[in-house]
C-alpha cells in the first residue's frame, strides 16, 4: 500500500524578486530537483512551485512564486506581493547593476507594495559558480543585509546547488517561528493557504527575536 502523503500544518507564500536574468527561475528549478539548464526562457508574468519542509515536529509547505524581472511586467509582479509571508530578493554576483537595482528599486517596491506589517526579506547573491566573473564582493551583500535590515543573506549557485537547500530551509524555519499563529495543531489542507492573510504596511526587518521578520533565452546566464 502506498504511503499517504502528509498534509502540511501550514502553507506560506514566498515571492522571488529581482532583475531579469539574475536566475530566479533556475534557483527554483534547482530547489525542486529539476535539471539545471543555462538556456531557460525568462519568466513571462508569474509561475510558482510548491515544496514541503519538516521543521521540528511541523511539516510546512512553501508556495514559491517566480516573478518576471522585466519592467513591462512590474504591475503583475507588484500584484503578487499580496499575502506574501516572505520574500527572497536576488541579485547576480557577476552583474553590479542587478545589486544596485536591488537597493534602489526592489527594496523600495517591497516597502511600498507588500501587505504584511512585518515580513522577512532574504537577500541572495546568485551565480556563485561564476566566481571568476564576480563584480559584487560578498562583503557588499553582507553590508546591504545589515543596512537594510533584511533577515538573512546567502550566496547560491543554481548550477551546482550550493546553498540553495540551506536558503529555503532557513526560510521555512523562519515561517514556523514567525507565523506560529497560522499553524494548525494537526495537518490541514485548507485553513492556512497563503491567501488567508493580513493586509497592512511592511517593515523589512524583524522587531524582536520572536517577530523576525520581450522573451529572452538564457535568463540564468552562463552560470546559475
C-alpha positions as CSV (number, residue, x, y, z in Angstrom):
1,X,0.0,0.0,0.0
2,X,1.4,3.4,-1.0
3,X,2.3,5.6,1.9
4,X,-0.1,8.5,2.5
5,X,1.3,12.0,1.7
6,X,1.2,14.1,4.9
7,X,-0.7,17.3,4.6
8,X,1.2,20.3,5.9
9,X,0.5,22.1,9.2
10,X,0.7,25.4,7.2
11,X,1.3,26.9,3.8
12,X,3.3,30.1,3.2
13,X,3.6,32.2,0.1
14,X,7.2,33.2,-0.7
15,X,7.9,35.6,-3.6
16,X,11.2,35.6,-5.6
17,X,12.1,39.1,-6.7
18,X,15.0,40.7,-8.6
19,X,16.1,41.9,-12.0
20,X,15.6,39.8,-15.1
21,X,18.4,37.2,-15.7
22,X,19.6,37.0,-12.0
23,X,18.5,33.4,-12.0
24,X,15.2,33.2,-10.1
25,X,13.7,30.5,-12.3
26,X,16.9,28.4,-12.2
27,X,17.1,28.7,-8.4
28,X,13.5,27.5,-8.1
29,X,14.1,24.6,-10.5
30,X,17.2,23.5,-8.7
31,X,15.3,23.5,-5.4
32,X,12.6,21.2,-6.7
33,X,15.1,18.8,-8.3
34,X,14.9,19.7,-11.9
35,X,17.9,19.5,-14.1
36,X,19.9,22.8,-14.4
37,X,20.0,24.5,-17.8
38,X,21.5,27.9,-18.6
39,X,19.1,28.2,-21.5
40,X,15.9,28.9,-19.7
41,X,13.4,31.4,-21.1
42,X,12.7,34.5,-18.9
43,X,9.6,34.2,-16.9
44,X,6.6,35.7,-18.6
45,X,4.4,37.1,-15.8
46,X,4.2,34.6,-12.8
47,X,4.9,30.9,-12.1
48,X,5.0,29.0,-8.8
49,X,6.1,25.7,-7.3
50,X,5.4,24.0,-4.0
51,X,7.9,22.3,-1.7
52,X,7.4,20.8,1.7
53,X,9.9,21.1,4.6
54,X,9.9,19.4,8.0
55,X,10.9,21.9,10.7
56,X,10.9,20.2,14.2
57,X,7.6,18.5,14.5
58,X,5.9,20.6,11.8
59,X,5.5,19.9,8.1
60,X,5.0,23.1,6.2
61,X,4.7,23.9,2.5
62,X,6.3,26.8,0.8
63,X,4.4,28.1,-2.2
64,X,7.2,29.8,-4.1
65,X,6.3,32.4,-6.7
66,X,8.7,33.1,-9.5
67,X,8.2,36.6,-10.9
68,X,9.2,38.4,-14.1
69,X,12.0,40.9,-13.7
70,X,11.4,42.8,-16.9
71,X,9.9,46.3,-16.4
72,X,6.9,45.6,-18.6
73,X,5.7,43.0,-16.1
74,X,6.2,45.1,-13.0
75,X,2.4,45.7,-12.5
76,X,1.8,42.0,-12.5
77,X,4.7,41.4,-10.1
78,X,3.5,44.0,-7.7
79,X,0.1,42.4,-7.6
80,X,1.7,39.1,-6.4
81,X,3.2,40.7,-3.4
82,X,-0.2,40.3,-1.9
83,X,-0.4,37.9,1.1
84,X,3.3,37.0,0.8
85,X,4.8,35.8,4.1
86,X,8.4,36.1,3.0
87,X,10.5,37.5,0.1
88,X,13.7,36.1,-1.4
89,X,15.4,39.0,-3.2
90,X,18.1,38.0,-5.7
91,X,20.9,39.7,-7.5
92,X,23.6,38.3,-9.8
93,X,27.1,38.5,-8.3
94,X,28.6,38.9,-11.8
95,X,26.3,41.9,-12.5
96,X,26.8,45.0,-10.4
97,X,23.8,46.7,-11.8
98,X,21.5,43.9,-10.5
99,X,22.9,44.5,-7.0
100,X,22.4,48.3,-7.2
101,X,18.9,47.9,-8.5
102,X,18.1,45.6,-5.6
103,X,18.8,48.5,-3.3
104,X,17.4,51.4,-5.4
105,X,14.3,49.7,-6.8
106,X,13.3,46.4,-5.3
107,X,13.6,47.2,-1.6
108,X,11.6,50.3,-2.1
109,X,9.0,48.4,-4.1
110,X,8.7,45.9,-1.3
111,X,8.2,48.5,1.3
112,X,5.5,50.3,-0.7
113,X,3.6,47.3,-2.1
114,X,3.9,44.2,0.2
115,X,1.0,44.0,2.5
116,X,2.1,42.4,5.8
117,X,3.2,44.6,8.8
118,X,6.4,42.6,9.3
119,X,7.9,40.4,6.6
120,X,11.2,38.6,6.4
121,X,13.4,39.5,3.4
122,X,16.3,37.3,2.4
123,X,19.0,38.8,0.2
124,X,20.6,36.3,-2.2
125,X,23.7,36.7,-4.4
126,X,23.2,34.1,-7.1
127,X,25.6,32.5,-9.7
128,X,28.3,31.6,-7.1
129,X,29.8,29.2,-9.6
130,X,30.9,32.2,-11.7
131,X,33.3,33.4,-9.0
132,X,35.9,34.4,-11.5
133,X,33.5,36.9,-13.0
134,X,32.3,38.4,-9.7
135,X,31.5,42.1,-9.7
136,X,29.8,42.2,-6.3
137,X,32.1,41.3,-3.3
138,X,30.5,39.2,-0.7
139,X,31.1,41.9,1.9
140,X,28.8,44.3,-0.1
141,X,26.0,41.8,0.3
142,X,26.6,41.4,4.0
143,X,26.7,45.2,4.4
144,X,23.4,45.5,2.5
145,X,21.8,42.9,4.7
146,X,22.8,44.9,7.8
147,X,22.0,48.3,6.3
148,X,18.5,47.4,5.1
149,X,17.5,45.1,8.0
150,X,16.8,42.1,5.9
151,X,16.6,38.8,7.8
152,X,19.3,36.8,6.1
153,X,21.9,36.8,3.4
154,X,23.1,33.8,1.2
155,X,25.2,33.3,-1.8
156,X,23.9,30.5,-4.0
157,X,24.6,28.6,-7.2
158,X,21.6,27.2,-9.1
159,X,24.1,25.3,-11.3
160,X,25.9,23.4,-8.5
161,X,23.1,23.6,-6.0
162,X,25.4,25.3,-3.4
163,X,23.4,26.8,-0.5
164,X,20.1,26.5,-2.3
165,X,18.6,24.0,0.1
166,X,20.1,25.8,3.1
167,X,18.5,29.0,1.9
168,X,15.0,27.7,1.7
169,X,15.3,25.5,4.8
170,X,16.1,28.8,6.7
171,X,13.1,30.5,5.0
172,X,10.9,27.6,6.2
173,X,12.3,27.8,9.7
174,X,11.5,31.5,9.9
175,X,8.0,30.8,8.7
176,X,7.4,28.4,11.6
177,X,8.9,30.8,14.2
178,X,7.3,33.9,12.9
179,X,3.9,32.8,11.8
180,X,3.1,30.3,14.6
181,X,-0.5,31.6,14.8
182,X,-1.1,30.3,11.2
183,X,0.0,26.7,12.0
184,X,-2.6,24.1,12.8
185,X,-2.1,21.5,15.6
186,X,-2.9,18.8,13.1
187,X,-2.1,18.9,9.3
188,X,-4.8,20.8,7.5
189,X,-5.2,21.1,3.7
190,X,-7.4,24.2,3.6
191,X,-7.3,26.6,6.5
192,X,-3.9,28.3,6.0
193,X,-3.5,28.8,2.3
194,X,-1.3,31.9,1.6
195,X,-4.3,33.8,0.5
196,X,-5.6,33.9,4.1
197,X,-3.6,36.8,5.5
198,X,-3.5,40.3,6.8
199,X,-3.1,43.5,4.8
200,X,-1.1,46.2,6.4
201,X,2.1,48.1,5.8
202,X,5.5,46.5,5.8
203,X,8.7,46.7,7.7
204,X,11.7,44.9,6.2
205,X,13.4,43.9,9.4
206,X,12.3,42.0,12.4
207,X,11.2,43.8,15.6
208,X,12.4,41.2,18.1
209,X,13.6,37.7,18.2
210,X,10.0,36.2,18.0
211,X,8.8,38.6,15.3
212,X,11.6,38.1,12.7
213,X,10.7,39.0,10.3
214,X,10.5,40.7,-24.6
215,X,11.0,36.8,-24.3
216,X,14.7,36.1,-23.9
217,X,16.7,32.9,-23.8
218,X,19.3,32.3,-21.2
219,X,17.7,34.0,-18.2
220,X,20.1,32.2,-15.9
221,X,23.2,33.5,-17.8
222,X,26.2,31.3,-18.4
223,X,26.1,30.0,-14.9
224,X,23.4,29.8,-12.3
